[in-house]
Amino acid sequence: MAPEVRAAAMENREFLIRAVEYLAGDAGVRQFVDIGAGIPAERPVHEVAQLIDPDARVAYVDNDPIVLVHSRALLGGRRGTAVVQGDAREPEAILEAPELAGLIDPGRPVAVILIAILHFVPDSDDPAGLVRRLLDRLPSGSHVVITHLSDGGVPDDPRIAKTRALYGGGLHFRSREAVEALFEGLELVEPGLVGVGQWRGTAGEGTSWWLGGVARKP
């Protein structure tokens, strides 16, 4: 793994931990749906949230069969967790998944986590609309956590073209304005949409391509 890729992955993970600590602590959220979760890493969401409230509940969602097998083996029916097969482009199916019944109460606030996932969604699939469709089905006080690749105001940067080519063109760097649009109609939690290392952290700007934010449904 290239050093810059490793650094970006670490910044995203540390941002996620701080966001979950805020949500489970200050915001009082006890339910989390982590979409595109991958295999639970060191300090996974349920461990971070359950350190604050042992009754916190977490659903890990992914569409990769191999990830699902490994995640189920790792969690092993861990209390307050579930592993769900789902695709970020089908938000209604995720929220209606049978694994969520009895785990996630749709009448209470839920934090939806979308870490490093929406830049894989093309404009034709309307990523901002996917966020709205998720939050529309959840009550006031619910939150969304997003990190996204940004073009840093330099969309013609050759490094962006090189990185996109590695993914067969399936990686979508968006402008700051386009990333902000993902939070339309929601209340951004301070410090707003910033570099992931700056969000309630002690780091500087960090990896300039990565923006992150947490927002609340009013």
C-alpha positions as CSV (number, residue, x, y, z in Angstrom):
1,M,0.0,0.0,0.0
2,A,1.4,3.4,-1.0
3,P,2.2,5.7,1.9
4,E,-0.4,8.3,0.8
5,V,-3.1,5.6,0.5
6,R,-2.2,4.3,3.9
7,A,-2.3,7.8,5.4
8,A,-5.7,8.4,3.8
9,A,-7.1,5.2,5.2
10,M,-5.8,6.0,8.7
11,E,-7.3,9.6,8.5
12,N,-10.7,8.2,7.5
13,R,-10.6,5.6,10.3
14,E,-9.6,8.2,12.9
15,F,-12.3,10.6,11.6
16,L,-14.9,7.8,11.9
17,I,-13.9,7.0,15.5
18,R,-14.2,10.7,16.5
19,A,-17.5,11.0,14.8
20,V,-18.9,7.9,16.6
21,E,-17.6,9.1,19.9
22,Y,-19.4,12.4,19.3
23,L,-22.6,10.8,18.2
24,A,-22.8,8.2,21.0
25,G,-21.7,10.8,23.6
26,D,-22.8,14.4,23.0
27,A,-25.6,13.6,20.5
28,G,-26.9,10.6,22.4
29,V,-27.4,8.4,19.3
30,R,-27.6,4.7,20.2
31,Q,-28.2,3.2,16.7
32,F,-25.8,3.1,13.8
33,V,-26.0,1.8,10.2
34,D,-22.6,1.6,8.6
35,I,-23.0,1.3,4.8
36,G,-20.1,0.1,2.8
37,A,-18.5,-0.9,6.1
38,G,-16.0,-3.5,4.8
39,I,-14.6,-5.9,7.3
40,P,-14.7,-4.5,10.9
41,A,-11.3,-3.1,11.6
42,E,-9.4,-2.2,14.8
43,R,-11.8,-0.2,17.0
44,P,-14.9,-1.0,14.9
45,V,-18.0,1.2,15.3
46,H,-19.8,-1.1,17.8
47,E,-16.8,-1.2,20.2
48,V,-16.4,2.6,20.1
49,A,-20.2,3.2,20.6
50,Q,-20.6,0.5,23.3
51,L,-17.7,1.9,25.4
52,I,-20.0,4.9,25.8
53,D,-23.3,3.0,26.0
54,P,-23.2,-0.8,26.2
55,D,-26.7,-0.9,24.7
56,A,-25.6,0.8,21.4
57,R,-26.5,-1.2,18.3
58,V,-24.7,-1.3,15.0
59,A,-25.6,-2.8,11.6
60,Y,-22.7,-3.3,9.2
61,V,-23.8,-3.2,5.6
62,D,-21.8,-4.3,2.5
63,N,-22.4,-5.8,-0.9
64,D,-19.3,-7.9,-1.2
65,P,-20.0,-11.6,-0.4
66,I,-16.4,-12.2,0.8
67,V,-16.6,-9.2,3.2
68,L,-19.9,-10.5,4.5
69,V,-18.5,-13.9,5.2
70,H,-15.5,-12.6,7.1
71,S,-17.6,-10.0,9.0
72,R,-20.0,-12.6,10.2
73,A,-17.2,-14.8,11.3
74,L,-15.5,-12.0,13.1
75,L,-18.6,-10.7,14.9
76,G,-19.9,-14.2,15.6
77,G,-23.3,-12.9,16.7
78,R,-21.8,-10.2,18.9
79,R,-24.5,-8.6,21.1
80,G,-26.0,-5.4,19.5
81,T,-24.6,-6.1,16.0
82,A,-25.7,-7.4,12.7
83,V,-24.2,-7.9,9.3
84,V,-26.4,-7.0,6.3
85,Q,-26.1,-7.6,2.6
86,G,-27.0,-4.3,0.9
87,D,-26.0,-1.7,-1.7
88,A,-25.7,2.0,-1.0
89,R,-27.7,2.6,-4.2
90,E,-30.7,0.8,-2.7
91,P,-31.3,2.7,0.6
92,E,-34.9,1.4,1.1
93,A,-33.8,-2.2,0.8
94,I,-31.1,-1.6,3.5
95,L,-33.5,-0.1,6.0
96,E,-36.1,-2.8,5.3
97,A,-33.5,-5.7,5.7
98,P,-34.8,-8.4,8.0
99,E,-31.6,-8.3,10.0
100,L,-32.4,-4.8,11.2
101,A,-35.8,-5.8,12.6
102,G,-35.4,-6.0,16.4
103,L,-32.0,-4.3,16.2
104,I,-32.7,-0.9,14.8
105,D,-35.8,0.9,16.0
106,P,-36.9,3.2,13.1
107,G,-38.8,5.4,15.6
108,R,-35.5,6.5,17.3
109,P,-32.6,8.5,15.9
110,V,-30.2,6.5,13.8
111,A,-26.7,7.5,12.6
112,V,-26.1,6.5,9.0
113,I,-22.3,6.1,8.2
114,L,-21.1,6.5,4.6
115,I,-17.3,6.5,4.9
116,A,-15.4,6.6,1.6
117,I,-18.3,5.2,-0.3
118,L,-20.2,7.9,-2.2
119,H,-17.3,8.7,-4.5
120,F,-18.0,5.3,-6.1
121,V,-21.5,6.4,-6.9
122,P,-21.8,8.2,-10.3
123,D,-23.8,11.3,-10.8
124,S,-26.3,9.3,-12.8
125,D,-27.2,7.4,-9.6
126,D,-27.7,10.8,-7.8
127,P,-25.6,10.4,-4.6
128,A,-27.3,13.4,-2.9
129,G,-30.6,11.8,-3.6
130,L,-29.5,8.5,-2.0
131,V,-28.6,10.4,1.2
132,R,-32.0,12.1,1.2
133,R,-33.8,8.8,0.6
134,L,-32.0,7.3,3.7
135,L,-32.7,10.2,5.9
136,D,-36.3,10.7,4.8
137,R,-37.1,7.3,6.3
138,L,-35.5,8.2,9.7
139,P,-36.8,10.4,12.5
140,S,-35.6,13.9,13.6
141,G,-32.4,13.7,15.5
142,S,-30.9,11.1,13.1
143,H,-27.4,11.9,11.6
144,V,-25.3,11.1,8.6
145,V,-21.5,10.8,8.6
146,I,-19.8,11.2,5.2
147,T,-16.3,11.3,3.9
148,H,-15.7,11.9,0.2
149,L,-12.9,12.5,-2.2
150,S,-12.7,16.1,-3.4
151,D,-10.8,17.5,-6.3
152,G,-9.4,20.2,-4.1
153,G,-10.5,22.9,-6.5
154,V,-8.1,21.5,-9.1
155,P,-10.1,19.0,-11.2
156,D,-7.4,18.8,-13.8
157,D,-4.7,17.7,-11.3
158,P,-2.9,14.8,-13.1
159,R,-2.8,12.9,-9.9
160,I,-6.6,12.7,-9.9
161,A,-6.6,11.3,-13.4
162,K,-4.0,8.7,-12.5
163,T,-5.9,7.7,-9.4
164,R,-9.2,7.5,-11.3
165,A,-7.6,5.3,-13.9
166,L,-6.6,2.8,-11.3
167,Y,-10.3,2.2,-10.6
168,G,-11.3,2.0,-14.3
169,G,-12.9,5.5,-14.1
170,G,-15.2,4.4,-11.3
171,L,-13.9,6.9,-8.8
172,H,-15.6,10.3,-8.7
173,F,-13.7,13.2,-7.3
174,R,-16.2,16.0,-6.6
175,S,-16.0,19.7,-6.0
176,R,-16.4,21.0,-2.4
177,E,-19.8,22.4,-3.5
178,A,-20.9,19.0,-4.8
179,V,-19.8,17.3,-1.5
180,E,-21.7,20.0,0.5
181,A,-24.8,19.2,-1.6
182,L,-24.8,15.7,0.0
183,F,-25.8,17.4,3.3
184,E,-28.6,19.5,1.8
185,G,-31.5,20.0,4.2
186,L,-29.4,18.8,7.2
187,E,-27.7,20.7,9.9
188,L,-23.9,20.3,9.7
189,V,-22.3,19.7,13.1
190,E,-19.4,22.0,13.9
191,P,-16.8,22.4,12.5
192,G,-18.8,21.7,9.3
193,L,-17.4,20.1,6.2
194,V,-13.6,20.1,6.6
195,G,-10.5,18.0,5.9
196,V,-11.0,14.7,7.7
197,G,-8.0,15.4,9.9
198,Q,-9.5,18.7,11.0
199,W,-12.8,17.4,12.2
200,R,-12.6,17.6,16.0
201,G,-9.0,16.4,15.7
202,T,-5.6,17.8,16.4
203,A,-4.2,17.2,13.0
204,G,-3.7,19.9,10.3
205,E,-5.4,19.8,7.0
206,G,-4.2,16.2,6.3
207,T,-4.8,14.6,3.0
208,S,-6.2,17.5,0.9
209,W,-8.4,15.2,-1.2
210,W,-10.6,14.0,1.7
211,L,-13.5,16.0,3.1
212,G,-15.6,14.8,6.0
213,G,-18.7,16.0,7.9
214,V,-21.4,15.0,10.3
215,A,-24.9,16.4,9.9
216,R,-28.2,16.2,11.9
217,K,-31.7,15.8,10.5
218,P,-33.8,18.7,12.1
